[in-house]
Amino acid sequence: MTPVRRRVALFDLDHTLLPIDSDYSWGVFTQAIGWADPVEFARRNEEFFRQYQSGALDVHAYVRFATDAIRLRGREASLAARERFVTEVIRPALRPQALGLVQEHQRAGDLVAIVTATNEFVTVPIARLFAVQHLIAVRLACGPDGWITGEIDGVPSMRAGKVERVGEWLAAQGLGWDSVETTFYSDSMNDLPLLERSDHPVATNPDDRLRALASQRGWRILDLFASHP
């Protein structure tokens, strides 16, 4: 008898479960509260975002840039700002159809995880809003004082790194790729390695390139937030 494989549902976060990019939005928020020069920060933030969309992002350089404000401001001020960010930016962006999709997998007994290239400082409270226990995000290195240094700890959960990090996470659950049946929801071609590694790739609110590829390969296409013209 063939053993039953454990069902696992993996979700990208930005533009997949959220209709916004939480990493980019956090940058805009920190600029708005006066933690960075507005002109220079906006210029660099836009530049990094374009690099991400094109698949050319240097994630180490970006994380140094994205965490510079919280590194300099320290733990107490940064956590207070993050609480405001979640209240003012993230909660209003939550959509019932995205929450419902996650809950559907949870009710079915699937093992659910969010797998994102956004760093853990930004995404830990967002995972809580979705009631998702397992978060695979970019880990941030900490210095002797226990606070963020601006460097990445280990393999960043981006592009092929998502496959590696999910493999590590599965092993920590006592599972492996051959013992699970995976569904992965993503909007971006950056996630092609994990989409191809999954049993059931779902192009979710996909960008134009992923939509075309999904159509070509016969992958499921899911538009959570708006119908595609």
C-alpha positions as CSV (number, residue, x, y, z in Angstrom):
1,M,0.0,0.0,0.0
2,T,1.3,3.4,-0.9
3,P,1.7,5.6,2.2
4,V,-0.5,8.6,2.4
5,R,1.6,11.8,2.0
6,R,1.0,14.7,4.4
7,R,-0.6,17.6,2.6
8,V,1.3,20.9,2.9
9,A,0.1,24.3,1.8
10,L,2.7,26.9,1.2
11,F,1.9,30.6,0.6
12,D,4.0,33.4,-0.7
13,L,3.0,36.6,1.1
14,D,3.3,39.9,-0.8
15,H,0.8,40.2,-3.7
16,T,-0.3,36.6,-3.0
17,L,-2.0,36.7,0.4
18,L,-1.7,40.5,0.7
19,P,-2.6,42.9,-2.2
20,I,0.4,45.0,-1.3
21,D,4.2,44.4,-0.8
22,S,4.7,44.5,2.9
23,D,8.5,45.0,2.6
24,Y,8.1,47.9,0.3
25,S,5.2,49.3,2.4
26,W,7.3,49.1,5.6
27,G,10.0,51.2,3.8
28,V,7.4,53.8,2.8
29,F,6.0,53.8,6.4
30,T,9.5,54.4,8.0
31,Q,10.1,57.2,5.5
32,A,6.7,58.7,6.4
33,I,7.4,58.8,10.1
34,G,10.7,60.6,9.5
35,W,13.2,57.8,9.9
36,A,14.9,58.4,6.5
37,D,15.5,61.2,4.0
38,P,12.4,61.1,2.0
39,V,13.9,61.8,-1.4
40,E,16.9,59.5,-1.2
41,F,15.0,56.7,0.6
42,A,12.2,56.8,-2.0
43,R,14.7,56.7,-4.9
44,R,16.5,53.7,-3.5
45,N,13.3,51.9,-2.4
46,E,11.9,52.2,-5.9
47,E,15.2,51.0,-7.4
48,F,15.3,47.9,-5.2
49,F,11.6,47.2,-6.0
50,R,12.3,47.3,-9.7
51,Q,15.2,45.0,-9.3
52,Y,13.0,42.5,-7.4
53,Q,10.4,42.6,-10.0
54,S,13.0,41.9,-12.7
55,G,14.6,39.1,-10.7
56,A,17.9,41.0,-10.4
57,L,17.7,41.9,-6.7
58,D,20.9,41.7,-4.5
59,V,19.0,40.5,-1.4
60,H,21.9,41.2,0.9
61,A,22.2,44.8,-0.2
62,Y,18.5,45.2,0.0
63,V,18.2,43.8,3.5
64,R,21.0,46.2,4.8
65,F,19.0,49.1,3.3
66,A,15.6,47.9,4.5
67,T,16.7,47.3,8.1
68,D,19.0,50.4,8.5
69,A,16.3,52.4,10.2
70,I,15.4,49.8,12.8
71,R,19.1,49.0,13.4
72,L,19.8,52.6,14.2
73,R,16.6,53.3,16.2
74,G,16.9,50.3,18.4
75,R,14.5,47.6,19.7
76,E,11.9,49.6,21.7
77,A,11.3,52.3,19.1
78,S,11.3,49.8,16.2
79,L,8.8,47.5,17.8
80,A,6.5,50.4,18.6
81,A,6.7,51.6,15.0
82,R,6.0,48.0,13.7
83,E,2.8,47.9,15.8
84,R,1.7,51.1,14.2
85,F,2.5,49.8,10.8
86,V,0.5,46.6,11.3
87,T,-2.5,48.7,12.6
88,E,-2.4,51.4,9.9
89,V,-1.1,49.6,6.9
90,I,-1.4,45.8,7.1
91,R,-4.8,45.3,8.8
92,P,-6.6,47.5,6.3
93,A,-5.0,45.4,3.5
94,L,-6.3,42.1,4.8
95,R,-8.8,40.6,2.4
96,P,-11.4,38.0,3.5
97,Q,-10.8,35.9,0.4
98,A,-7.1,35.5,1.3
99,L,-7.9,34.7,5.0
100,G,-10.5,32.2,3.8
101,L,-8.1,30.4,1.5
102,V,-5.7,29.9,4.4
103,Q,-8.4,28.8,6.7
104,E,-9.7,26.3,4.1
105,H,-6.4,24.5,4.1
106,Q,-6.2,24.7,7.9
107,R,-9.7,23.2,8.3
108,A,-8.7,20.4,5.9
109,G,-5.8,19.5,8.3
110,D,-3.1,20.6,6.0
111,L,0.3,21.8,7.4
112,V,0.4,25.5,6.5
113,A,3.3,27.8,6.1
114,I,4.0,31.3,4.8
115,V,7.2,31.4,2.7
116,T,8.4,34.9,2.0
117,A,11.4,36.9,0.9
118,T,10.5,39.6,3.2
119,N,12.4,39.7,6.5
120,E,11.1,38.2,9.7
121,F,10.9,41.6,11.6
122,V,8.2,42.7,9.2
123,T,6.4,39.4,8.7
124,V,6.2,37.8,12.1
125,P,3.1,39.9,13.1
126,I,1.6,39.4,9.7
127,A,1.8,35.6,10.0
128,R,0.0,36.0,13.3
129,L,-2.9,37.9,11.6
130,F,-3.3,35.0,9.3
131,A,-3.1,32.6,12.3
132,V,-0.3,30.8,10.5
133,Q,2.2,29.2,13.0
134,H,4.9,28.4,10.5
135,L,6.8,31.3,8.9
136,I,9.7,30.9,6.6
137,A,11.1,34.4,6.1
138,V,14.5,36.0,5.7
139,R,16.2,35.6,9.1
140,L,18.1,38.6,10.4
141,A,21.5,38.3,12.1
142,C,21.8,39.9,15.5
143,G,24.9,41.3,17.2
144,P,26.2,40.8,20.8
145,D,23.5,43.2,22.0
146,G,20.8,40.9,20.6
147,W,19.6,43.5,18.1
148,I,19.6,43.5,14.3
149,T,22.9,44.0,12.4
150,G,21.5,44.4,8.9
151,E,23.0,41.1,7.7
152,I,21.1,37.9,6.8
153,D,21.4,34.8,9.0
154,G,21.7,31.8,6.8
155,V,20.1,31.2,3.4
156,P,17.7,33.9,2.3
157,S,14.2,32.6,1.5
158,M,14.2,34.0,-2.0
159,R,14.2,32.3,-5.4
160,A,16.0,28.9,-5.1
161,G,16.6,29.7,-1.4
162,K,12.9,29.1,-0.8
163,V,13.3,25.5,-1.9
164,E,16.2,25.0,0.4
165,R,14.6,26.7,3.4
166,V,11.3,24.7,2.9
167,G,13.4,21.6,2.8
168,E,15.0,22.5,6.1
169,W,11.6,23.3,7.6
170,L,10.1,20.0,6.4
171,A,13.1,18.1,8.0
172,A,12.4,19.9,11.3
173,Q,8.9,18.6,11.1
174,G,10.2,15.0,10.6
175,L,9.1,15.2,6.9
176,G,10.7,15.3,3.5
177,W,9.8,16.2,0.0
178,D,9.0,12.6,-0.8
179,S,6.6,12.3,2.2
180,V,4.5,15.4,1.5
181,E,2.1,16.6,-1.1
182,T,2.7,20.3,-1.6
183,T,0.6,23.1,-2.9
184,F,2.3,26.5,-3.4
185,Y,0.6,29.8,-4.0
186,S,2.6,32.6,-5.5
187,D,2.3,35.7,-7.7
188,S,5.8,36.0,-9.0
189,M,8.3,34.5,-11.4
190,N,10.9,34.9,-8.6
191,D,9.2,31.9,-7.0
192,L,9.6,29.7,-10.1
193,P,12.0,27.2,-8.3
194,L,9.5,26.5,-5.6
195,L,6.5,26.4,-7.9
196,E,8.3,23.8,-10.0
197,R,9.3,21.8,-6.9
198,S,5.7,21.7,-5.7
199,D,3.1,19.1,-6.6
200,H,0.4,21.7,-7.1
201,P,1.7,25.1,-8.2
202,V,-0.9,27.8,-8.1
203,A,-0.2,31.1,-9.9
204,T,-2.0,33.5,-7.6
205,N,-2.7,37.0,-8.7
206,P,0.2,36.4,-11.0
207,D,2.3,38.9,-12.8
208,D,2.1,38.8,-16.6
209,R,5.2,36.6,-17.0
210,L,3.9,34.0,-14.5
211,R,0.4,34.1,-15.9
212,A,1.7,33.3,-19.4
213,L,3.9,30.5,-18.1
214,A,1.1,29.0,-15.9
215,S,-1.2,29.1,-18.9
216,Q,1.4,27.3,-21.0
217,R,2.1,24.6,-18.4
218,G,-1.5,24.1,-17.4
219,W,-1.1,25.3,-13.8
220,R,-4.0,26.6,-11.9
221,I,-4.4,30.3,-12.0
222,L,-6.2,32.0,-9.0
223,D,-7.1,35.7,-8.9
224,L,-7.9,36.4,-5.3
225,F,-8.2,40.2,-5.4
226,A,-9.5,41.2,-8.8
227,S,-10.4,39.5,-12.1
228,H,-7.8,39.7,-14.8
229,P,-8.9,41.5,-18.0
